[in-house]
Amino acid sequence: MSTQKHVLKHAGDVEGSEGLRIDEEKAEQVIDALNADLAATYVLYHQLRKHHWNVEGAEFRDLHLFLGDTAAHAEEFADELAERVQALGGVPHASPATLQEESPVEPEDEDVYDIRTSLQNDLEMYGDIIETLREHVDLAQNLGDHASAEIVRENLVQVEEDAHHVEHYLEDDTLVVNE
C-alpha cells in the first residue's frame, strides 16, 4: 500500500459542475439527497445478500435467485448514484461506517430469521426507501436537476417492482403444506 497521501477532494466538499451547469448550492442539496439514497441502497443491498445467503426451505431456489437479482438491482442503482454524485462535484459515500451512519434506514441485526420475517424486514426497508426516493425526485426536479431526478425516477420503478414482488412472496397462498 502506498504511503503517499495526497487528498484530491475531501468528503463533504462540493464544487458544483461547470460542465453540467449546476451551481454549488443546488448541487450540494442534490448530492446530500443522492448520498442518503446511496447509503440506504447499500444497507438494503447487504440485507438482501444476507437473506440470499441464508434462505432455506421448500422455496429455497426461487427465493435464492430472486434475492440475488434484487441485490444486483440495488448494487447497480448504488453505482449510478455514486457516479452522479461525483459528476455533480461531490464525493460519494463509500466507507462502510459512513454508509451505515448516513443511511436513513436501519439494517436488520446479524441473526438469521425465518424467510417470512426476513422478507417482512425487506419490505419495510423498501417502503422507507421508496418514500425517500419519491421526495428526492421532487427535490432534484424543483432544483432544476432533471437528470438526477430522472436517474432516481427510473430506479424508483425497479425498487417498487422489487418491493411488489416481495409483497407477493408474503401472501398466504402457497403450495407448501405445514403438517
C-alpha positions as CSV (number, residue, x, y, z in Angstrom):
1,M,0.0,0.0,0.0
2,S,1.2,3.5,-0.9
3,T,2.5,5.6,2.0
4,Q,1.9,8.8,0.0
5,K,-1.2,10.7,0.8
6,H,-2.5,13.4,-1.5
7,V,-6.2,14.1,-1.0
8,L,-7.8,15.3,-4.2
9,K,-11.1,16.1,-2.6
10,H,-12.3,15.8,1.0
11,A,-15.5,14.0,1.8
12,G,-18.3,16.5,2.2
13,D,-16.7,19.0,-0.2
14,V,-18.9,20.1,-3.1
15,E,-17.7,22.1,-6.1
16,G,-20.8,22.0,-8.3
17,S,-20.2,21.4,-12.0
18,E,-19.5,23.9,-14.6
19,G,-19.9,21.3,-17.4
20,L,-23.3,20.3,-16.1
21,R,-24.2,24.0,-15.4
22,I,-25.3,23.3,-11.8
23,D,-24.1,25.7,-9.1
24,E,-22.6,24.6,-5.8
25,E,-25.6,25.5,-3.7
26,K,-28.1,23.4,-5.8
27,A,-25.5,20.6,-6.3
28,E,-25.0,20.4,-2.5
29,Q,-28.7,19.8,-1.9
30,V,-28.9,17.1,-4.6
31,I,-25.7,15.5,-3.5
32,D,-26.9,15.2,0.1
33,A,-30.1,13.5,-1.1
34,L,-28.3,11.2,-3.5
35,N,-25.7,10.3,-0.9
36,A,-28.5,9.4,1.5
37,D,-30.1,7.2,-1.2
38,L,-26.7,5.7,-1.8
39,A,-26.3,4.8,1.8
40,A,-29.8,3.4,2.1
41,T,-29.3,1.4,-1.1
42,Y,-26.1,-0.2,0.3
43,V,-27.8,-1.1,3.5
44,L,-30.6,-2.7,1.5
45,Y,-28.1,-4.5,-0.7
46,H,-26.3,-6.1,2.3
47,Q,-29.6,-7.1,3.9
48,L,-30.8,-8.7,0.6
49,R,-27.4,-10.5,0.3
50,K,-27.7,-11.8,3.9
51,H,-31.2,-13.2,3.1
52,H,-29.9,-14.6,-0.2
53,W,-27.1,-16.5,1.6
54,N,-29.4,-17.8,4.4
55,V,-32.6,-18.7,2.8
56,E,-33.7,-22.3,3.1
57,G,-36.8,-24.4,2.8
58,A,-39.2,-25.5,0.1
59,E,-39.0,-22.2,-1.8
60,F,-35.2,-22.0,-1.5
61,R,-34.3,-21.9,-5.2
62,D,-36.8,-19.3,-6.3
63,L,-36.1,-17.1,-3.3
64,H,-32.4,-17.5,-3.5
65,L,-32.5,-16.4,-7.2
66,F,-34.9,-13.6,-6.5
67,L,-32.9,-12.2,-3.6
68,G,-29.7,-12.4,-5.7
69,D,-31.4,-10.5,-8.5
70,T,-32.8,-7.8,-6.1
71,A,-29.4,-7.4,-4.5
72,A,-27.9,-6.9,-8.0
73,H,-30.5,-4.2,-8.8
74,A,-29.5,-2.4,-5.6
75,E,-25.8,-2.7,-6.5
76,E,-26.4,-1.2,-10.0
77,F,-28.5,1.6,-8.5
78,A,-25.8,2.4,-6.0
79,D,-23.2,2.7,-8.7
80,E,-25.4,5.1,-10.7
81,L,-26.0,7.2,-7.6
82,A,-22.3,7.3,-6.8
83,E,-21.3,8.3,-10.3
84,R,-24.0,11.1,-10.4
85,V,-22.7,12.4,-7.0
86,Q,-19.2,12.6,-8.5
87,A,-20.5,14.2,-11.7
88,L,-22.2,16.9,-9.7
89,G,-18.9,17.8,-8.0
90,G,-19.4,15.8,-4.8
91,V,-17.8,12.9,-3.1
92,P,-19.9,9.7,-2.9
93,H,-20.2,8.0,0.5
94,A,-18.0,4.9,0.3
95,S,-16.8,3.6,3.6
96,P,-19.0,1.0,5.4
97,A,-19.1,3.2,8.5
98,T,-20.2,6.2,6.6
99,L,-22.8,4.3,4.6
100,Q,-24.3,2.9,7.8
101,E,-24.1,6.2,9.6
102,E,-25.7,8.2,6.8
103,S,-28.4,5.7,5.9
104,P,-32.0,6.8,6.6
105,V,-32.8,3.1,7.1
106,E,-31.7,0.6,9.8
107,P,-30.4,-2.8,8.8
108,E,-31.6,-6.0,10.4
109,D,-29.2,-7.4,13.1
110,E,-26.8,-10.2,12.5
111,D,-29.2,-13.0,13.5
112,V,-30.8,-15.3,10.9
113,Y,-34.6,-15.3,10.8
114,D,-37.2,-17.4,9.0
115,I,-37.7,-16.2,5.5
116,R,-41.1,-14.7,6.1
117,T,-39.6,-12.4,8.8
118,S,-36.7,-11.6,6.6
119,L,-38.9,-10.7,3.7
120,Q,-41.1,-8.6,6.0
121,N,-38.0,-6.7,7.1
122,D,-37.0,-6.2,3.5
123,L,-40.5,-4.9,2.6
124,E,-40.3,-2.4,5.5
125,M,-37.0,-1.2,4.3
126,Y,-38.2,-1.0,0.7
127,G,-41.1,1.1,1.8
128,D,-38.9,3.6,3.6
129,I,-36.6,3.8,0.7
130,I,-39.5,4.3,-1.8
131,E,-40.8,7.2,0.2
132,T,-37.4,8.9,0.3
133,L,-36.7,8.3,-3.4
134,R,-40.0,10.0,-4.2
135,E,-39.1,13.0,-2.1
136,H,-35.7,13.2,-3.8
137,V,-37.2,13.0,-7.3
138,D,-39.2,16.1,-6.4
139,L,-36.2,17.8,-4.8
140,A,-34.0,17.4,-7.8
141,Q,-36.8,18.3,-10.2
142,N,-37.5,21.5,-8.2
143,L,-33.8,22.5,-8.2
144,G,-33.7,22.1,-12.0
145,D,-31.5,19.0,-11.9
146,H,-33.7,17.0,-14.3
147,A,-31.0,14.4,-15.0
148,S,-30.7,13.4,-11.3
149,A,-34.5,13.4,-11.0
150,E,-34.6,11.0,-14.0
151,I,-31.9,8.7,-12.6
152,V,-33.8,8.4,-9.3
153,R,-37.2,8.1,-11.0
154,E,-36.0,5.3,-13.3
155,N,-34.6,3.4,-10.4
156,L,-37.6,4.0,-8.3
157,V,-39.6,1.9,-10.8
158,Q,-37.2,-1.0,-10.2
159,V,-37.3,-0.6,-6.5
160,E,-41.1,-0.5,-6.5
161,E,-41.2,-3.6,-8.7
162,D,-38.8,-5.5,-6.4
163,A,-40.9,-4.4,-3.3
164,H,-44.1,-5.6,-5.1
165,H,-42.5,-9.0,-5.7
166,V,-41.6,-9.2,-2.0
167,E,-45.2,-8.5,-1.2
168,H,-46.3,-11.4,-3.4
169,Y,-43.9,-13.8,-1.6
170,L,-45.5,-12.8,1.6
171,E,-49.1,-13.6,0.5
172,D,-50.8,-16.5,2.3
173,D,-51.4,-18.7,-0.8
174,T,-48.7,-21.4,-1.1
175,L,-48.2,-25.0,-2.3
176,V,-46.2,-25.8,0.8
177,V,-48.3,-27.6,3.5
178,N,-47.4,-27.4,7.2
179,E,-48.3,-30.6,8.8
